Amino acid sequence: MKTYVIVSALLLGATFTDGSAQSASTNRVPRTVKTAFTNTYATARQVKWDREGKDWEVSFTLNGEKKSALFNPDGQQIELETEISVAKLPQSVRSYMDGQKKPIAEAAEITDAMGKRYYEAESGGKDYLFTAEGKPVKKIGQ
């Protein structure tokens, strides 16, 4: 059940957004969320906040890497997404994506709150989520 909840959060959260993300000024972000972010990523730069449903997504640069983290309103981190080069995707992900009409535009490694790793590949405006082993994750309801 925990796996289902975590994968559901990934699929419904930052990885498969419906365009409903809303930019938010820092003063609208709950103190608990800002504090959790600052305590975890004290040296982050280029910080930008967005609202993802009831959760908060923060995009930032840390040690030269582009990242985004998703926090719930209580300040608990749900996931961390790190931009990676397409070459760093597992071969099985790249092979799967070769079957898509458009090339991979962006790639990321995602780690959820339980430490489980996923890969994300964006192609043709769609996000595809894969397990750490490179197997496609099906959308809920399919």
TIGUFI-572457 format. One record per atom (N, C-alpha, C): atom name; x, z, y. Coordinates in nm, 3 decimals, padded with zeros to 5 digits. Atoms other than C-alpha are relative to their C-alpha. Example, Ala and Ser with C-alpha at 12.3 -4.5 7.8 and 13.67 -1.06 7.14 Angstrom:
2
N 00.089 00.000 -00.119
CA 01.230 00.780 -00.450
C 00.090 00.000 00.120
N -00.082 -00.006 -00.119
CA 01.367 00.714 -00.106
C -00.077 00.073 00.109
This chain:
142
N 00.083 00.000 -00.119
CA 00.000 00.000 00.000
C 00.087 00.000 00.125
N -00.089 -00.004 -00.116
CA 00.287 00.082 00.239
C 00.056 -00.138 00.030
N -00.054 00.134 -00.020
CA 00.435 -00.263 00.182
C -00.104 -00.090 00.064
N 00.107 00.080 -00.058
CA 00.099 -00.424 00.259
C -00.017 00.030 00.147
N 00.015 -00.039 -00.140
CA 00.071 -00.226 00.583
C 00.116 -00.053 00.083
N -00.116 00.046 -00.074
CA 00.424 -00.313 00.689
C -00.003 -00.152 00.016
N 00.006 00.146 -00.010
CA 00.388 -00.682 00.608
C -00.114 -00.041 00.092
N 00.113 00.028 -00.091
CA 00.049 -00.679 00.784
C 00.043 00.016 00.144
N -00.047 -00.023 -00.137
CA 00.212 -00.532 01.092
C 00.093 -00.112 00.044
N -00.090 00.109 -00.034
CA 00.481 -00.798 01.080
C -00.076 -00.128 00.028
N 00.075 00.123 -00.017
CA 00.234 -01.079 01.038
C -00.089 00.001 00.123
N 00.091 -00.010 -00.113
CA -00.001 -00.953 01.304
C 00.069 00.040 00.129
N -00.073 -00.046 -00.118
CA 00.266 -00.824 01.540
C 00.078 -00.110 00.066
N -00.081 00.092 -00.079
CA 00.548 -00.998 01.711
C 00.034 -00.129 -00.072
N -00.044 00.119 00.069
CA 00.623 -01.248 01.440
C -00.101 -00.113 00.001
N 00.103 00.103 -00.002
CA 00.292 -01.432 01.442
C -00.095 00.030 00.114
N 00.083 -00.029 -00.114
CA 00.160 -01.389 01.791
C -00.099 -00.111 00.024
N 00.103 00.099 -00.031
CA -00.152 -01.564 01.910
C 00.001 -00.036 00.146
N -00.010 00.031 -00.142
CA -00.031 -01.601 02.265
C -00.062 00.107 00.087
N 00.067 -00.104 -00.078
CA -00.202 -01.279 02.370
C 00.097 00.102 00.059
N -00.097 -00.092 -00.058
CA 00.119 -01.106 02.468
C -00.012 -00.003 00.151
N 00.014 -00.011 -00.144
CA 00.094 -00.981 02.821
C 00.124 00.067 00.057
N -00.114 -00.062 -00.065
CA 00.394 -00.916 03.043
C -00.044 00.128 00.067
N 00.034 -00.130 -00.058
CA 00.402 -00.561 03.165
C 00.117 00.049 00.083
N -00.105 -00.061 -00.080
CA 00.593 -00.391 03.442
C 00.042 00.129 -00.069
N -00.053 -00.118 00.066
CA 00.811 -00.106 03.329
C -00.083 00.125 00.027
N 00.076 -00.122 -00.030
CA 00.592 00.151 03.504
C -00.133 00.008 -00.075
N 00.122 -00.003 00.081
CA 00.295 00.056 03.279
C 00.029 00.040 -00.144
N -00.040 -00.035 00.136
CA 00.490 00.128 02.958
C -00.005 00.153 -00.014
N 00.007 -00.146 00.018
CA 00.413 00.479 02.821
C 00.139 00.063 -00.004
N -00.127 -00.072 -00.005
CA 00.689 00.733 02.878
C 00.060 00.017 -00.139
N -00.051 -00.019 00.136
CA 00.716 00.800 02.503
C 00.070 -00.125 -00.052
N -00.056 00.127 00.046
CA 00.787 00.433 02.439
C 00.131 -00.029 00.074
N -00.122 00.023 -00.078
CA 01.040 00.398 02.722
C 00.112 00.094 -00.043
N -00.100 -00.098 00.042
CA 01.218 00.715 02.613
C 00.058 -00.037 -00.136
N -00.048 00.039 00.134
CA 01.237 00.602 02.249
C 00.092 -00.121 00.009
N -00.084 00.119 -00.017
CA 01.376 00.265 02.357
C 00.135 00.038 00.061
N -00.123 -00.037 -00.070
CA 01.632 00.414 02.597
C 00.092 00.084 -00.089
N -00.082 -00.083 00.090
CA 01.747 00.672 02.340
C 00.065 -00.083 -00.110
N -00.051 00.083 00.108
CA 01.797 00.402 02.078
C 00.093 -00.110 00.049
N -00.073 00.116 -00.050
CA 01.932 00.118 02.293
C 00.048 00.027 00.143
N -00.042 -00.046 -00.132
CA 02.102 00.294 02.585
C 00.075 -00.106 00.081
N -00.081 00.100 -00.072
CA 02.328 -00.001 02.672
C -00.068 -00.137 00.008
N 00.074 00.127 -00.004
CA 02.057 -00.270 02.654
C -00.004 -00.055 00.142
N 00.006 00.070 -00.128
CA 02.049 -00.528 02.934
C -00.112 -00.102 -00.005
N 00.104 00.103 -00.012
CA 01.795 -00.785 03.057
C -00.127 00.041 -00.074
N 00.116 -00.059 00.068
CA 01.503 -00.567 02.945
C -00.129 -00.055 00.058
N 00.130 00.052 -00.040
CA 01.155 -00.719 02.955
C -00.106 00.053 -00.097
N 00.106 -00.059 00.080
CA 00.836 -00.551 02.833
C -00.122 -00.092 -00.008
N 00.125 00.072 00.021
CA 00.526 -00.716 02.687
C -00.094 00.088 -00.082
N 00.101 -00.071 00.079
CA 00.204 -00.577 02.545
C -00.038 -00.087 -00.117
N 00.039 00.070 00.122
CA 00.130 -00.681 02.186
C -00.116 00.079 -00.062
N 00.115 -00.078 00.047
CA -00.222 -00.556 02.119
C 00.014 00.142 00.052
N -00.018 -00.140 -00.041
CA -00.189 -00.177 02.121
C 00.147 00.040 00.006
N -00.142 -00.031 00.006
CA 00.188 -00.192 02.071
C 00.075 -00.060 00.119
N -00.086 00.045 -00.109
CA 00.477 -00.261 02.309
C 00.121 -00.071 -00.057
N -00.118 00.075 00.041
CA 00.741 -00.529 02.259
C 00.096 -00.004 00.117
N -00.103 00.004 -00.103
CA 01.066 -00.510 02.449
C 00.107 -00.100 -00.044
N -00.105 00.099 00.023
CA 01.304 -00.806 02.467
C 00.121 00.044 00.081
N -00.119 -00.048 -00.069
CA 01.664 -00.729 02.557
C 00.124 -00.064 -00.060
N -00.129 00.043 00.049
CA 02.029 -00.817 02.515
C 00.084 00.125 -00.027
N -00.084 -00.113 00.039
CA 02.260 -00.577 02.333
C 00.127 -00.055 -00.064
N -00.130 00.047 00.051
CA 02.630 -00.647 02.277
C 00.001 -00.152 -00.018
N 00.000 00.146 00.003
CA 02.571 -01.016 02.350
C -00.104 -00.063 -00.091
N 00.103 00.053 00.090
CA 02.284 -01.052 02.099
C -00.137 00.017 00.063
N 00.138 -00.009 -00.047
CA 01.925 -01.129 02.193
C -00.083 00.068 -00.108
N 00.080 -00.080 00.093
CA 01.687 -00.880 02.036
C -00.137 00.026 00.059
N 00.127 -00.054 -00.046
CA 01.332 -00.757 02.055
C -00.041 00.109 -00.098
N 00.046 -00.111 00.082
CA 01.185 -00.434 01.929
C -00.147 00.024 00.028
N 00.143 -00.029 -00.013
CA 00.823 -00.342 01.868
C -00.019 00.149 -00.022
N 00.027 -00.143 00.005
CA 00.709 00.015 01.936
C -00.150 00.024 00.003
N 00.141 -00.039 -00.013
CA 00.373 00.179 01.877
C -00.013 00.093 00.120
N 00.018 -00.083 -00.120
CA 00.220 00.388 02.159
C 00.063 00.140 -00.009
N -00.062 -00.131 00.018
CA 00.371 00.706 02.008
C 00.152 -00.005 00.012
N -00.145 00.014 -00.015
CA 00.722 00.566 02.056
C 00.073 -00.025 -00.130
N -00.065 00.029 00.128
CA 00.788 00.487 01.690
C 00.030 -00.149 -00.008
N -00.038 00.140 00.011
CA 00.980 00.167 01.636
C -00.056 -00.058 -00.128
N 00.062 00.067 00.113
CA 00.794 -00.071 01.407
C 00.094 -00.103 -00.060
N -00.093 00.100 00.048
CA 01.052 -00.347 01.385
C 00.103 -00.034 00.105
N -00.105 00.051 -00.087
CA 01.369 -00.493 01.530
C 00.027 -00.144 -00.041
N -00.026 00.141 00.025
CA 01.418 -00.868 01.560
C 00.128 -00.039 00.073
N -00.126 00.044 -00.058
CA 01.764 -01.015 01.618
C 00.010 -00.151 -00.016
N -00.016 00.145 00.005
CA 01.812 -01.381 01.708
C 00.128 -00.034 -00.075
N -00.117 00.045 00.075
CA 02.048 -01.557 01.467
C 00.006 -00.153 00.006
N -00.011 00.146 00.007
CA 02.178 -01.910 01.430
C -00.072 -00.047 -00.127
N 00.067 00.058 00.116
CA 01.994 -02.138 01.189
C 00.092 00.003 -00.121
N -00.097 -00.001 00.109
CA 02.312 -02.151 00.980
C 00.005 00.135 -00.073
N -00.002 -00.133 00.062
CA 02.277 -01.776 00.911
C -00.125 00.028 -00.083
N 00.116 -00.015 00.088
CA 01.938 -01.822 00.744
C 00.043 -00.024 -00.144
N -00.032 00.028 00.140
CA 01.953 -01.805 00.364
C -00.027 -00.148 -00.032
N 00.016 00.142 00.038
CA 01.988 -02.149 00.202
C -00.142 -00.029 -00.046
N 00.137 00.023 00.049
CA 01.646 -02.107 00.037
C -00.098 -00.016 00.116
N 00.086 00.013 -00.119
CA 01.483 -02.066 00.381
C 00.022 -00.136 00.063
N -00.029 00.130 -00.061
CA 01.660 -02.371 00.521
C -00.056 -00.114 -00.086
N 00.054 00.103 00.089
CA 01.560 -02.575 00.214
C -00.152 -00.008 00.013
N 00.146 -00.002 -00.017
CA 01.197 -02.468 00.249
C -00.038 -00.066 00.132
N 00.032 00.052 -00.133
CA 01.200 -02.553 00.618
C 00.032 -00.149 00.012
N -00.027 00.144 -00.001
CA 01.346 -02.900 00.544
C -00.127 -00.079 -00.026
N 00.126 00.066 00.029
CA 00.996 -02.984 00.423
C -00.096 -00.003 00.118
N 00.086 00.000 -00.119
CA 00.847 -02.921 00.768
C 00.027 -00.125 00.082
N -00.011 00.124 -00.078
CA 00.788 -03.209 01.009
C 00.105 00.010 00.110
N -00.094 -00.017 -00.110
CA 01.010 -03.062 01.281
C 00.113 00.094 -00.043
N -00.112 -00.088 00.036
CA 01.352 -02.895 01.262
C -00.022 00.143 00.049
N 00.008 -00.141 -00.041
CA 01.401 -02.522 01.299
C 00.050 00.011 00.144
N -00.036 -00.015 -00.141
CA 01.403 -02.440 01.671
C 00.067 00.135 00.025
N -00.055 -00.134 -00.018
CA 01.480 -02.067 01.645
C -00.001 00.072 -00.134
N -00.007 -00.081 00.121
CA 01.577 -01.819 01.375
C 00.026 00.145 00.038
N -00.019 -00.142 -00.027
CA 01.574 -01.442 01.354
C 00.003 00.078 -00.131
N 00.002 -00.097 00.108
CA 01.642 -01.153 01.122
C -00.083 00.117 00.049
N 00.090 -00.109 -00.038
CA 01.375 -00.883 01.127
C 00.019 00.115 -00.096
N -00.007 -00.121 00.081
CA 01.411 -00.527 01.005
C -00.117 00.087 00.037
N 00.116 -00.084 -00.029
CA 01.097 -00.316 00.971
C 00.039 00.148 00.002
N -00.025 -00.144 -00.014
CA 01.064 00.061 01.013
C 00.054 00.063 -00.129
N -00.047 -00.053 00.128
CA 01.138 00.116 00.643
C 00.137 -00.056 -00.038
N -00.131 00.058 00.027
CA 01.463 -00.084 00.665
C -00.005 -00.128 -00.080
N 00.014 00.125 00.074
CA 01.324 -00.386 00.482
C 00.027 -00.118 00.092
N -00.044 00.114 -00.079
CA 01.469 -00.716 00.602
C -00.084 -00.124 -00.031
N 00.071 00.127 00.011
CA 01.288 -01.045 00.664
C 00.075 -00.102 00.085
N -00.050 00.107 -00.085
CA 01.382 -01.380 00.812
C -00.118 -00.075 00.059
N 00.103 00.077 -00.068
CA 01.181 -01.580 01.060
C 00.061 -00.132 00.045
N -00.042 00.132 -00.047
CA 01.210 -01.952 01.131
C -00.115 -00.061 00.078
N 00.103 00.061 -00.085
CA 01.021 -02.126 01.412
C 00.019 -00.151 -00.005
N -00.003 00.146 00.008
CA 00.936 -02.493 01.370
C -00.134 -00.055 00.047
N 00.123 00.062 -00.048
CA 00.684 -02.703 01.557
C -00.097 00.098 00.062
N 00.085 -00.099 -00.063
CA 00.554 -02.401 01.744
C -00.061 00.101 -00.096
N 00.051 -00.093 00.100
CA 00.479 -02.212 01.421
C 00.114 00.087 -00.050
N -00.097 -00.093 00.055
CA 00.658 -01.905 01.287
C -00.021 00.011 -00.150
N 00.003 -00.015 00.145
CA 00.742 -01.881 00.917
C 00.080 00.124 -00.035
N -00.064 -00.126 00.037
CA 00.828 -01.544 00.763
C 00.042 -00.006 -00.146
N -00.057 00.002 00.134
CA 01.049 -01.502 00.455
C 00.053 00.138 -00.036
N -00.062 -00.124 00.046
CA 01.166 -01.209 00.245
C 00.151 -00.011 00.018
N -00.147 00.000 -00.010
CA 01.533 -01.111 00.252
C 00.061 -00.094 -00.104
N -00.047 00.091 00.103
CA 01.569 -01.318 -00.065
C -00.032 -00.145 00.031
N 00.030 00.135 -00.043
CA 01.436 -01.622 00.120
C -00.130 -00.057 -00.055
N 00.129 00.047 00.050
CA 01.090 -01.640 -00.039
C -00.103 00.007 00.110
N 00.102 -00.002 -00.105
CA 00.800 -01.735 00.190
C -00.097 00.116 -00.017
N 00.100 -00.105 -00.001
CA 00.563 -01.453 00.284
C -00.132 -00.066 00.036
N 00.129 00.063 -00.028
CA 00.203 -01.565 00.266
C -00.074 00.074 00.110
N 00.082 -00.062 -00.103
CA -00.033 -01.503 00.554
C -00.113 00.079 -00.067
N 00.110 -00.080 00.054
CA -00.295 -01.239 00.498
C -00.126 -00.085 00.000
N 00.124 00.075 00.010
CA -00.620 -01.393 00.376
C 00.018 -00.135 -00.067
N -00.024 00.128 00.069
CA -00.460 -01.691 00.203
C 00.032 00.021 -00.144
